Amino acid sequence: MSGPDRNVTRKEWRWAAVVGGLVVAASTLPYVVGYLAQTAELRFSGALLDRVDYYSYLARMWQGYRGAWSFQILFTPEAHEGVYFQPFHLALGHLARLTGMEMPLVYQIVRVALAFLMLLTIYRFIAHFVVGVRTRRIAFLLIVTTSGLGWLTEVLARTPPTGVSPMDFWLLDGFTYLVVLTVPHFCAAITLLLGIFLLLLRRPEGPSLREGVLAVLASVLLGFIHPYMLLLADLLPLLYWGVTALMARRKDRELESGLADPLRYAPGGSDRPQHEHWGGAFRRRVLTVAAMVTAQLPLLAYEVWVMRTQPVFAAWSAQNLTLSPPPRIYLLGYGALLILAVVGVRTWARGKRPGLAFPLLWIGLVAVAAYVPWTLQRRFLEGVQIPLGLLAGVGLAQGLLPQPGGSVLGRTFVSRLRLLALPLLVAMMSMSNLYLTAGFTVAAASRSQEIFWPADLLAGVDWLGENTSSEETVLADFETGNLIPARIGHRVVMGHEMETGAYESKKAEVARFFDAATSDKERLELLERYGVSYVFYGPYEQALGAFDPAKASYLTLAAQLPNVSVYRVNRP
């Protein structure tokens, strides 16, 4: 929806760029400290949160680095063909090859760039619905810096070992800062989703041909990254247009009957009646979404075919469970943000501000999708802090902390109270993010074993990368099994919990292999069944059992390094 009220001034862009830059810089601090804290004995892993998935992304980057545009799962030993979807990390691998930079560095550079772009797009999205600069800025701060009250619930009552910890410490999909901190492809997906919404909604008369084509292209790119997000991209605008049509007709009737004040309806795309444009606009909008869906169908059909017919990917899909926790976890996780959003909805419902039906419908659609019986429930929370923060910003700026009125003395008092209350409230709501950032920075500075690898272990993995083929399968423990595909792009028997086919079974088999009580016959059957070429014997494997590979006639020592041995499997 065009109009001067929806424009963003240069001053606003500068402010958003400064705030966004500070947020991205804060998220980068633990990584910088980690790399600076490396020693000859300990090397930074490059991962802070969700380490296992980070290794999966690097494994895909290796395949792109070697020139592939189809990817295989390297965390399972079964032979399978590569598939042509989710090419984001393959593209990063190609970029690493073309630039000559190391893949972890490429990953971090892209994370920083896409995070900054996402934050600026979020500000533009806010500006589409909110006219006042002050409200825009408050909403932006709530979206990009705050999280839940997990820090407070942990102080008052620590989560028991069998309980669900506060989601603002682990649910990447649900919080903007965690996305900035961790995953560049989430940043890209959210940017594309917001771009689609802006292209579809910016004009009262419906998207132009150029905007429609761009929306179609953006939806296809979004499908390549996160296909499930297409549900929001396609359905949410249709719901919004339907709701605003009903609202416009009701207000038309109010105006015609003389029961409504025409000045209520703000210009430039609020909920004011627009019956003179509605017929053609509705057809143009529906046709644009229909073109989006038509372009998406081949991609979705291919992915469904892969997941249904390719056993390795079908096993991955079956194990890829991201189910929603109980509703109370969400309520506690979003905490004050939800309360402020409710105030924002009440402010809108009283007719004091332009319509905010779109973010409200977004939240409602996510609330339904998060408990529909499918395996990707939590995934639909991706980006949901944006509509929550937008409504919360309206609630805080216009409901709880309105512009002061009355006498000069009264205005001065209220202004001072507002100036004090706003930063305190934002700081309180940002505590979990501050805690995570400070905690990861301290962990990096102190070389925590959770995010550092022993150099001896890395030397053994590097020997494999230099002296063996990437097509040869390696048997190793879970920790080493995650490291090998990420560091050298080789296949392993077991690693990633979701990408290793029959993960629990393989985990038990690997543990039995290193158990001294296991017979050589059983070990040989395992090696033959999974086509294992090398057995990695480092600190994690040694901890599994007392089996000594040096005494096995079917294993030959290929490399002996400090604390690590690599054995070649003798094949008949």
PyMOL commands that set and color helices and strands:
alter all, ss='L'
color gray80, all
select helices_A, chain A and resi 4-6+10-36+51-65+88-99+103-129+133-145+150-156+167-169+172-174+176-182+184-201+209-225+227-257+262-264+275-309+311-319+327-349+357-369+377-381+385-400+408-429+431-445+455-467+478-488+503-513+520-529+539-542+549-551
alter helices_A, ss='H'
color red, helices_A
select strands_A, chain A and resi 42-44+452-454+473-475+491-492+532-537+555-561+564-569
alter strands_A, ss='S'
color yellow, strands_A
deselect
rebuild
show_as cartoon
